[in-house]
Amino acid sequence: MKIKRFVARDMRQAMREVREEQGPDAVILSTRRLDDGIEVIAAIDYDEALVREAAKHGLPELVALQPPAKPETKASPAPRSVVQQVAARVVRSPAPAPVPAPTPAPTSAPATVPQRAHNAMPTAAKPTTASVTASSAPAATVRPPVAQPPAVHPLVERAARDTAQLRSDFNELRSMLEVQLSSLAWNDMERRQPLRARILRELTRLGIEAGVARTLVDELPEQINADQARYLPLGMLSRNLTVSGRDLCADERSITALVGPTGVGKTTTIAKLAARAVMRHGAPQVALVSTDHYRIGAAAQLEHYGRLLGVQVYPAYDARSLGKVLEMLHGRHTVLIDTAGMAGSDPRLAQQLEILADAGELRSCLVLAANAQVASLEEAVDAYHALKPHACILTKLDEAPRLGGALSVLIRHRLPLDYVTDGQRVPEDIATADARELVCRAARSAKASANPDDDTMAERFGLAMAEA
């Protein structure tokens, strides 16, 4: 039997080194967590009898954690703890002698001690009353000793450490088994359904989330050819991406409020929409409303855009003032409302959503930044879910290295997409959303990305396939 020790950063790297060094027939003998990673002891040409013999001689002695108990009767055996049961199974050794309990500190007043001594003295040796009073007076002022916490027995400490180590070993074993099961499930799918595996790999390269990718692949027909596997990922994305088809120069009258987290480009997007409306319907038919009074300079920025476009800007501080402003602007063709950017954890968000809900009939659009992480996009969608946004605007396409995360969020929540923006120019850098164009742009942005390796694919899809 050939035994070798491996030290790696994590369990996945250790398993990879074991497979490369000793092959698939290697046996993991033990694992241990070190300061610099994970230690794995592996062997080939495994001899079970030899390992058991070595473990028998090298096993640390375990002792019971309680004093010798009274002889147990057959009718009612005394219950034992889990640690004691394990110790009794591993090695049969006599329990140590019971440790005598420490004598508790006296709780009575110290003044009684001199009194007992006084009673025990001979009559001739007894002190006078004055001397007894003088000697007992200082003793009455002594504070009782502070109760110290009971000392923990060394065996109990050792049992706690062994339990923690056992729990850690179980967690590492579970992680190792999950890695092995994921790898086996993914390899099995590549062998049985190579075209579906190819589509999953392509969707992963585009940055599509694992759950969305599995849903899209489940919609595929049973029989597909190589050409379909090459072009189907983009087609499935464009088919599942919902767009509203709303024109930038719409002829119908609208009151639109742009909501979303801070820094996603709401004010700049409002300026672009207002400029398009001014070009189509004239400045008198366009009005801007600002409800952002939390961020320094927000109202001034919107007023600056208003002066450049020749459009008047109206402030609104609460639901009542916003209702009055909208009633006054009833005859305008396009009214755009700029709101304060707030995160989902901000307590003022509920107040802002109430203001918009009580303002009357208006169209709310959730603004999301394409360069944000998927977790941030999900948080924004959940935070503004109570408002029930009618559509979404995707901004900062030019700053996003990959669009797969944003597309995944839009597909998962079925959010209709109104417009997309890809720059700071007003009003040039805004366009009506087109699903095919957006998916092609996502493919171009991921063109330079390398295909994910088998370990990444197994980690993303292996366990889900094994559970299915």
N, C-alpha and C positions, 0 to 999 in steps of 0.2 A: 504494500500500500504506500503510495506517495502522497505526502501531506505538504501543503504549501500555505503560507500566510499572505493574504492580500489586504492592503490598506488603500481605501479610495475615499473620495469626497462624499458620496452617498451610496445607497444600496444599489441603485441602477448601474452606476459606474463599476461597482464591485462585481456585480453579476456579469457585466460585459467582459471584465478582465478575466474572470473565472472561465467563461466560455471560450475566450480567445486562447488562454494559456493551457487549460486542461480538457477542453472539449465538452460536448453536451452530456457525457456520462459522469461528470464530476459530481461529488456528493458534498453538500455543505454540512460541516461538522459543528460549527459554532459561529456566532456573530457577537460582536461587542462594540459598543460605541466608545470612541476615543475623542480626545480634544480636537484632533485634526481630521476626524471623519469616522469611518466605519471599518472595523477589522473583521475579516471573514477568513475562517479556516476551512479550506476545501481539500478534498482528497480524491484520488482516482485509484482503481483497483481496491475498492472498499471492502474491508473484512469486518463484518459486524461483530463476530465473536471477539476479535482482538480489541475493537473499540470498547466493547462492554467490559472486558477484563481491565483495560486501562482506566475506564471510568470508575470501576469498582474500587481500585486501589487509590485513585486520585481524588475521590469524592470527599469533600470536607465533612467532618463529623457534625451531625445535627443532634441537638439535645432537646428535651421537652421543655416547655415554657411554664411548667407549674410544679409544685412539690409533689411527692408521691401521694397518690390518692388512696383512699380506703379501698379495700377489696370490693370490687363491683359485684353486685348480685345479678343473677340471670334475669330477674323480672324487670329491673329498671337500670340499664347501663348508663353511666354518667356520660353526658355529651362532651365531646372534645371539639376544640377549635379547628379551623381549616389548616392552620400552620402545624398544629400538633399532629393531625392526621397525616400530613405530608411527611413530617419528620419520622413518624412511626413506620411509614411504608418504606422510606429510603434506608434507614439504619435503625437497628434495635439496640439502643444504648440506655443504661440506667439513668434515671433523672437525677440531677444534683440535689444535694441536701437543701432543704428550705432555708432561705435567708431570713434570719430573725428580723422581725419588724423593729424599727427604731422606737425607743421609748418616747411617748409623747411628752411635750414640755408641760410642766405644771401650770395649771390655769388658776389655781387659788392664789390669794394674796400672799406675797412673801412674808407678811407680818406673822403668819401662823407658824412659820419655821422656828423663830426664836421662842415662841410660846411653848412648842413641844419640847425644845431643848430645856426650857425653864422647868417644865414639869418633871423631866427626867433627872435633873440635878439633885444632889443631896440638899438637905435643908440648910446645912451650914454654908454650902457654896452658892446658894441662890443670891443673885444680885438684888439690890434694892429696887424699889418701884421707880425711883427717879432714873436709875441707870437703864432699866428696861424701856422706859418711855423714850429716853434719849437715843437708845440704839435702834428702836423700832420706827422712829419717826422718819429717818432717811429712807428706810426700806419701803415705806408706803408710797414714796414718790417714784419708785422704779417702774418703768413701763413694761408690760408683758412682752415677751419676745415675739417678733413678727413671724407668722407661720410661713415656712418655706415650702415651695412646691415639692411634691414627692419626687424623688430621684427616679429616673427611668432606668430600668434594669438593662444591662448590656445585651442580654439575649433578646429583649424586646426591640432594642435599637437594631440589632442584627436582622431580626425577622422583618422589620420595616424596610431595611435596605434591600433585603433579598426579594421582598414583594415588589418594590419599585423596579428592581432590575428585571424581575420576571415579567412585569407588565411591559417594560421597554422591549424585552426580547419578543414578546408576543406581537407588539406593534410592528417591530421590524420584520418578523416572520409574515405578518399579514401583508405588509407592503411588498415584500419579496414575492409572495404568492400572487398578488394583484398584478405585479409587473410580468410575471411569467404567464398568467392567464390572459392578460391583454395581448402580449406578443403572440401567443398561440392562436387566439381568436382572429387577430388581424392577418396572420400568415395563412390561416385557413380560408379567410374570405378572399385573399389575393389568389389563392389556388383555385377556389371554386367559382368566384365571380370576378375575374380580373378587370372587366370593363367597369363595373361598379366601383371597384377599388380605385381605378384610374380617375373616375369622376370625383370621388371623395378627395383624392390627392390634389386634383386641380382646384376644387373649391377651397381647400385649405391653403393652397398657394395664393389664392385671391384674398385671403383673410376672412372668409366666411366662418361664422361661429359653428362649433361642432353640432349643436342641436339643430340649427337651421339647415346645415348640410345634410344631416341624416333625414330630415323631413323632405328635402328636395329629392334625395335619392330614392326614398320610399315611393315617390310619385312616378318613378320611371316605369316604363313597360317591362315585362318579363324578358323579352328578347330584344336586344339592341346590338348593333354592329359597331365596328371600329370608328366609322365616320360619325355616327351618332354620339358615341362616347367622346369624340373630340369637340363637337360643337354644342352638345346638349347642355353643359353647365351654364354657358352664357345665355342660352335660350330659356332655361328654367329660371334664372335670376330675373331676366327682363319680364317674364310672364308673371312671376310672383311679386314683382315690385309694383305697387299701386300708385298711379299718378292721377291727379285731378283733371288735367287738361285745361286748367284755367289760363286764359290769355292775359298777358301783361297789359294790354290795352282793351280790357273788357268794357263793354258798353253799359252793362247793368250797374246801378248804383250800389255802393258797398260801404260798410263801416267795418274796418278790419283792425283788430288789436293783435300786436305781436308780443308774444310772451316767451320766456325762456331764461336759462341761467345767465349770469353776468359774463360779459366778454364774448358772446357768441355772434355779435354783429347786428343786433336789432336796430339800433339807430341808423347805421349805415344802410341797412336794407330798406328801412322806411324812406330814406332819402332817395334811393334808387327807384322805388315804386312811385314816390311822389313826382320825381322828375319825368317818368314815363307818362303819368297821368296828366301832368301839365302840358307835355308835348301833344297829347291827344285831345284833351278837353279844355285846356286853358287854366291859368292860375286861379281865377275866381272860383272855379269849381272844385278846388282841392283845399283841404284844411288838415292841419296837424294838431294833435292833442298830446300833451306830455303829462304823464302821471308819475314820472320818475323824479322824486324829490329826496331820495336817499343818497344817491351818488353825486359827488361834487362835480359840477360842470356838465351834468347830463342835460338839463334844460337849456343851458347856454349852447351846447352843441347842436341841439335840434333847432333852436332859434337861428343859429348861424346858417344852417341848411335852408330854413324858411326864408331868410333874407336873400340868399342866393337864387332861390327859385321864385321869389315873389309870392310866397304862400304865407298866410297868417298862422301863427302858433298860439294855441289856447292852453292854459294850465288847468289841471283838475286835481283836487286834493283828496276827495273822498267820493263815495257813490253819489251823493246828492249833487255835488258840483259837476261831476262827470255827466249825470243825467241832464242837468241844465245846459251844459255845453253841447251835448248831442242834440238836444231839442232845438237849440239855436241854430245848429248846422244841419237842420233837417233837409234843406233844399240843395246841399252840396252833393256833387256826384261821388267824390272819393274822400273819405275821412279815414285817416291812419292814426292809430293810438300807439304811442310808445310807452311801454311799461318798465318798471324797475326790474333789473336782473337779480334774481334771488335763488339761492340753493334750496334744495328740498328740506334741509334742516333749519332754515330760517323761520322763526316764529311769525314774522311779518308776512310770510307768503300766504297764509290762510286769509289774512285781512285783504290782501291785494286781489285774491281770487274772488272774495265776496264782493268787492267793488265792481269787478268786471261782470259778475253774475247778476248783480242788481242794476246794471247800467241799461238793461234792455236788450233788444235783439241786435247782436253784432257777431261778426265772424272772427273767431280766434285762430291764430296760426302759431304753432310751436316752432321756434327757431332752434336748430341744432347745428353744432359745428362739426364738420366732417373730420377734423383733425383731433377730436377728443377721443379718449379711450371708451371702450364699450361699456365699462362700469359707470362712467360719468353720463353717457347717453341714456343708459337704463334708469339711472337715478333721476334724470331730468324728466323722462317720460312718466315715471311713477309719481313725481312731485306734482306735475300739472295734469294728472289723469282726471282729477275732480272737475276741472274746467271743461273736459271733453273737447279737446281741440278739433276743429273741422279739418285742418290740414297741417302740413309741415313744410318748412323752408330749410333747405340744407345749404349752409354757408361754408366758406373757406375751403372749397375744393382744391384750390391751388396750394394750400398748406398741408394737405393730407398726404402722407406717403403711400397709404393704401386706403381704399374706400370700402373694403369688405366689412369692417366693423359697423360702419354707419348703415350700409345696406342690410346687414343682418338685423339691426334694431328696427328698421322700417318694415322689413318683411315679417318679423316676429309679431309686431304690434299692429300690423295692417294700417299703417298711417299713410293717408294719401299725400302725395308730394306735389306742392304747388310750383315752387321755383327753386333754382339753384344759383349760387353766386360763386365766383372764382376770382375775386380781386377787389380792390378798393375804389376803382373808378366809378364815378356817378355820371350818367346812369348806364354805362356800357356793360359792366361786369355783372349782369343778371340775365337769366333766361328762363323760359318756361321749361318745366321738368319734362324730360324725355327718357323713358326707361331704357331704351336701346342705347342711346348715346351715353347714359350714365354707366351702364354695364360695360360698354366698350372702353370708357375712360378708366374704369376700375381694372380692366384687363391690361390696359397699357401701363398703368402705374405699377402693376405687379409683374410686368414682363421681365424685369431684371432680377426678380426674386428666384431663388433656387427652389427646386422641389423639396418638400419636407421629407425627412428620412423615415425609416420604418419605426424607429423608437417614438418619434413624434406622432405618427399615425396610430400606433398601438395605444399610446397614452390618451389620445383624443377619442378613439372609436372602439378600442378593444373591449373594455368592460361593458359598454352598451351592447355590443354584439354578443358577448358571452351571456349577458342577462336575457337577451331576446331569444 
